[in-house]
Structure formats: structure tokens, C-alpha cells
Amino acid sequence: MKMKIWIPVLSMIFWLVACGSFNENMDNVIADKKIRPFAIRVTPAEAMPGDTVIAELFIWDAGQAYTVDWSLGLGYSIGNYGQGESVEKMLDLDSMALEVGPGALKIKFVVPTGENNPITHSPMLPEQLNIPGNENGGLYARSEIVHMLDSLTTFPNSWGVAIEAFGTPLYIQAQVISGDFKLEVMKNLTVRYAKKLESGERISSVNENPRMDSLGWITVHEKGVVNPANIAGLSSDTVWYPLEHDAIFAQLQVNSLAVSRENSYFVLIQSDSAQRYLSPNQIEHSELLQYQWFFTNLMPEGDEWSKQLQLEFFDGNSSAPLAHVILPQSDSEREFALHIVLRDNRPEWQMQNSAGIDFVQFHGQLEYQ
């Protein structure tokens, strides 16, 4: 299913561009024919101890044979600038798995409880915490709080700030092994009890994975247009392709994309999934949505990748939902794929919140006019 709309994206484009003129090109992910990771997505995007979650590793395997070993890290400490510093204890996740998908790229497991409860091991939480409005009053030891939170079904909204802050990252690691080649890919999962807060007027802080809704292929009827801000004064049209998510991720196949050397082209992702949330000081914000783009040219062996289809980002803004498409230099080069990762971001909750993720693959075939 596709839908053509004339000049439909201008209001979305204006806020994406800046006044600079520096462009950034993203490299072809298979230029060196190595395994390349895209992301690990965990569903749900945050969990409580005892919840069942699914972790999925998205990679470009470059046609190489590989195995995947999964691990969990407890006592994960994040530095002041967001970088990981240390892991206190590693657990073999493969032995804990409820289910392992094909190629071990997908694994289902239960967030540990008891002695391996991630909150118990967290170096980022105080050893004592005050629960506002609790009938017992005063400070509680961390172990007492965990026991109390495990035993209760719901919490009053008055506990909101304290419960949301009482969280920690669970370190998830996938090690990809191909011969002598080893690649470690990691993802943090927020573990806290925010899902037990009573629903009400207060905004829920529970993070959900974002979702890319549709992909737009923009044709500008003028040669050499690079800056998206210039589209407003030019003739253009966009074909929107809905992204139908299956149980894994959205895969879009378009067998005929009409292109001409006399036009310019852009690709745009549309997503309405940014959640509202409260910061630690109870100010309402909207999530930031950040994109990461990869492209693959499905070309005959021996062709130079520098002459193939590429993506370009105006003003170096490669986290934007919009990319300029540079057509291959040869009309014989037709097949390509885009791999797009979407991450949400709540900067005020850096220590207690990890990114939700969506992943899309777009396979296209150019038809030169």
C-alpha cells in the first residue's frame, strides 16, 4: 500500500535543518564485509524484577557464520557523562533463558529476583530511602524497600518521585563470535517498580519502545538539491509507505522506485511515538527521538562502494529522521537497503532510564527514468 501526497513534509522538515552547510555521509555497512551490529532491543523497554522480557540483537552478518553468547551484568555503574564504568557480577544468560530464537539473535528470560535482584546490587542507589506518606514513616534500608515493593500490588501516586528514582540499569551483553572475530554488543534495561504506581492524573513514567510509523520517499523536481530547507520553494512530491511491524521488526520491500538524474531525493521517517514524562523535579517533557541510519548496497562483487548509493545529512545532523539520498554513479546499480534504528531519550533520567528502540529494514530497487 502506498499513497502519494504533494509537498506534504515541509512543516516536518523546517525544524530538522540548521543554518550550517556541513554534510555528513554514512558509510556502507558492508564495505569491509564484516559483521556489523545495529542495536539490541528489549521488550518491554523497562521491567520489574520477576518480569519476563525478550532481548533481540539486530546485526548485518555479512554472510559470515557466527554464534551469539548472552550475559547479564549486575551492579552496573554509569559514570557522570553516561559511559559505563564497571560491572560487579556477570551471569550466564544462556543458561537462564526461557526461549532462544533462531541464530540466538533473540532470547527470552526473567529479570532476576532474590539474591540477584539488580536493585539489590546497584551501586547507584542509596542504602536507605524515605517513602513519603508511608504509614511507618522514616528511612528504610534498601533490602526492606525491595521486600515491601515486591509484596505490594500497587503504590499510591504520592510515592511517584521516590519509586521512579528507585531504579537501576541491568547490563545485557551479546557476544558475537565468528572464527577469531569477537564483537560485544551491550544494552541497558531499566529495572524499577514504576509500573506498580496507581493510574491517575499523574503522567506514567514507564517507558515503552518507540515505533516508526511510515517511510516517505521524497522527490524534488530539481537537480542538485541537498539542503532540506530548500524544498519549500520547489516542486516536490512524496510517496508514503506504511511500516507494518511483525513479531520481530518492520521490513519494507519496494521493487520499483522511479528515479531520474534531473531530480533530487530524500527519505523521511515519521513517528508519533514520543511519550510525555515527568523529570525528577516533576516538570513535564516529551521524549527526544534520535535516529541512526545505515545503508547497504546489494551490488555485484567488485563494484566500488564509493560510487554506490549513499546517505547524506545536512549540517551533520545524522540523528534526524531525514536523509538526502545520493544516487549511485552508474545506472546499473539498482538494489539497496536502509537499516534504521530509532531510540528514545529522556536526558533528565540519565541514570535511571535506558533507551527504548525500534528497528526497520527498507529494501529498494531503483528504476531509472
N, C-alpha and C positions, 0 to 999 in steps of 0.2 A: 504494500500500500504506500502511495506517495501523493503529495499534494503540492501544487505549485502556487506560490504567492509572490506578488510583485512588490519589491522593495519592502520586505517585512521586518527587517532586522536592525534598522537604523537606530532605534531607541536603545537596543541592547548593546550596540557597538560603541556609542559615544563614551560610555563610562569605562570602556576597556582600554582606550588608547591614551597616550600621553603626548607631550609636545616634542619629545626627542625623535631621533631618526636612526637610532642604532637597532639593527636587526639581529636576531639570534637564530641560527639554524640548528635543528636537532639531528643528530647522527642516525644513520641507518642502523638498526639494532642487529642486523646480520652481516654487517660489513666485514667483521673479523671472524664470522662463523662460530661464535662461542655462545654458550648458554647465557641467557640474559634474564634476570628476574624483573618482573613488573611490580608486584605487590603481594602481600598476604592480606586477605580479608577474613575477618572473624564475624560470625553471625550467632547471636546478636552482637552489636557493636560494643556493648558493655554488659557485664554479668555480675551475679552474686555468687559467693561460694555455694557449691552444690548445683549450679545451673549447668545444663548441657549446652555446649557450643560446638560450632563447626568452623574449622580453620581451612582456608583454601589458598594454595600457592599458585599464582599465575606467572608463567615463565614462557620465554621463547627457547625451545630446546635445541634449535639449530640442527635438527636431525641426529643429535647425539644420544646414545644410550646413557641412562642415568638412574640413580636411586635417590630417595629422599629419606632422611632421618629427622624426626621431630623431637624437640625437647622443650621443657618448661623451666623457667628460671624464677626462683623465689628470692625475695629480698633485693629486688632490683632498685638501684638508686639512680636518680636522674640529676645531673648537675644543674647549675644555675642558668646555663644557656641552652638547656634542653637535650644535651648529649648524655648518653648512657655512661655511667662510671663503673658500676660493679654489679655482680650477681652473687648472692650469698650461697645459693644451693641450686643445683641443676637436677631435674627429674627426667627420666626417660619417658617421653610422651607416647612413644610407640607401644610400650607395654601397658599403658593406661587406656589405650584407645577403645572406644565402643565400636568404632567402624572406621575402616580405611578405604578410601576411594581408589580408582584406577591410577596406577603410577605413583601412589602415595601422595598425590597432589592435594588430596582432601582428607581430613581426619576429624572425627567426632570424639569429644571427650567431655568429662565432667570437671568443672573448676574445683580444685582440691578443697577439702574441708579438714577439720580436726587439726592435727599437728602440722599439716602442710597448707593450712589456710593462708593465702597470700597476704592478708591483712595482718595476721599474727607475725609474719616475718618482715613486714615492711619497715625499712629504716627511715621512711619519710613521714611517719605518723608519730604523734606524741604518745608517751606511755600512759598518759591519763587524759581524760576528756570530760568536759562538763556537758550534760544533756539538759538543755533548757526545758523547764516545765515538768521534768520527771518527778514523780511523787517522792522518790528517795532523796533527790537533791544532791548537790555536791559533785565531787570528782569521782570518776570510775577508772579503774585500771583497764588497759586495753583488752585483756583477756575476758574481763567481766562484761565489757561492752559487746564483744563478739558473741558471747554466750547469750546475752539479752537480745541482741538483734536477730540471732538465729531462732530464738524461741518465739518471737512476736510475729504475727501475721501482717500487721500494718503499723505504721508510725504516724503520729499527728503531724500536721504541716508545720507546727511550731518547732519541730526538730529539723526542719529542712536544711538550713545552713550547715549545721553540725553533721548531719548524715551525708550531705553531698561532699563535704570536705574529708569525710572519713573513708577515703578510698586510696587505692594503690595500683600501680601498673603490674600486670602479670606478664612476664617476658616470654614470648613464644618464638622459637627458633626453628627454622627449617634448613637443614644442611643438604645441599645438592652435591652429589658425588658422581663424577663421570671420569673414569680412569684415574689419572693422577690429579685431576682438577677437582677442587672443593670450593664451594660457594656457600656462604652463610647469609641467610635472609632472616630478618627479625621483624616482629610486630609486637607492640604493647597492647594488652587488653585491659581496660579499666575494670577493676573489681571493687564494687561498693554496694551498699544496700539501698540505693536511691529508689529502686523500683517498688519498695515497700511503703513509700510515703503515700498518704491518703491523697486521692484525687480531689481537686477543688479549684479555687480561683488561682492559686499559685501555679506558675508555669512548671511543667515537669522538666527536670534536667537530664532525664535518661536519654542517652544518645542512641540514635538509630543510624544505620548505614544510609548514606545519600543515594540518590538514584538519578541517572541520566535518562531523560525522557525522550529526546529526539535529536537527530543529527541533521543539520542543514547544509546543503551544498549550494554555495552562493556563486552565481555567475555575474561578473561585472562586464558590461559590454564596451570595454575599452582596454587596450593593451598596456601593460606596464604599471598597473595599479598595485601598490604594495601597502600603503597606509590605509587601514580600515576607515578612518575618518573621512576619506575622500569619496567613499561610496555614496554618501548622502546626495551629492550633486550629480550623480551619474545614473545611467540606466542600468538596472540590475534585477535579477530575479533569483528566487531561492526555491529549491525543492527540499521539503522536509520529509525525513524518513523516521517513522516511529521506531523506538528501540524496544523490542519485545524481550523482556527478561525471562529466561527459563530458570530451571533449578540451579544453574551454575552462573552464567552471565549472559549479557546480550551479545549476539552475533548477527551482524547485518551484512548481507551479500547483495551488491548491486552490480549486475552484469553489464550494464551499458550506461556509462557516464559520458554524455556528449561534451566534447571539449574542442576549442579552437585556439590557435596561436594568436588570434586577434582579440581574445578576451583575457580577463584575469579571474582567478578563482580563490575562494576562501571556504573553509569548513568551520562550522559553528555548532557547539553542543548547547542544548537547552536543558536546564534542570530547575525545578521549582521545589527542591527538597531541603533547602536551608531551614534548619529548625530555629525557633526562638528559645532562649535560655536565660537564666539569671547568673550573673557573675558572683564571685564570693562576696562582694559588697552589695548584692541584691539589685543591681542595675540590669535592665533587660537589654539583650543583644540579639543579633541574628548571626548565625554561623557564617564563617568565611568558607567559600567553596574554591578549592585550588585544583587545577588540572595538571596532569603530566602526560605529555604526548610522546609516542614512539611511532616510527613508521618502518615498514618492511617492503622492499621491492622484490616481487616474486619474479625474478629475472633469469634469463639463460645464464649458465655458468660462464664466467669470464668477463661479463659486462662490467664497466667501471661504475661503482656506486655513486661517484660524484656527478655522473651525468643522468642519474635516475631521479624519480620523484622525490621531492624534499618538502619539509615544512619550515616556515619562517614566521617569526614572531616580532611584531613591531615593538620598538623600544625595549627589546629583550624580555618582554612580559610572557614568558613561556608557561606561566601558571594560569593564563587566561583561557576562557572557553573558545577562543577564536584563533585560527591559524591561517596564514597565507599559504596556498599550495603552489609550489614551483613545479611546473610540468617537466617530465623527462625531456632531455635534449633530442632524443630520437623518437619518431612517431611509432617505431616498432615496439617500444617499451610501454606496456599497457597494464599489467596486473600489479596491484599494490595492496597493502593492508595497513590500517592505522590501529594502534593499540592505545587506548585512552584510560588513564586512571584518574578517578575523582576522589579527593579527600576533603572531609570537612575539618574545620579548625576552630577551636574555642581558646584563643590565646590567654584569656584570663584564668583558665583552668589548666594551665600547662602541666602541673604536677599531678592532677587527679583525672585528666581526661585524655584519651588517645583517639586518634582519628578514625572515623567511620570511612568506609571505602566502597566504591563501585568500580566495575571494570567492563569495558566494551571493546569488542573487536569489529572493525569495519573492513570488509574485503571489497575492493572495487576493481572494475575493468574499464579503462579509458577507451572511448571511441572517438577518434579524431575526425573532425568535420572539414 
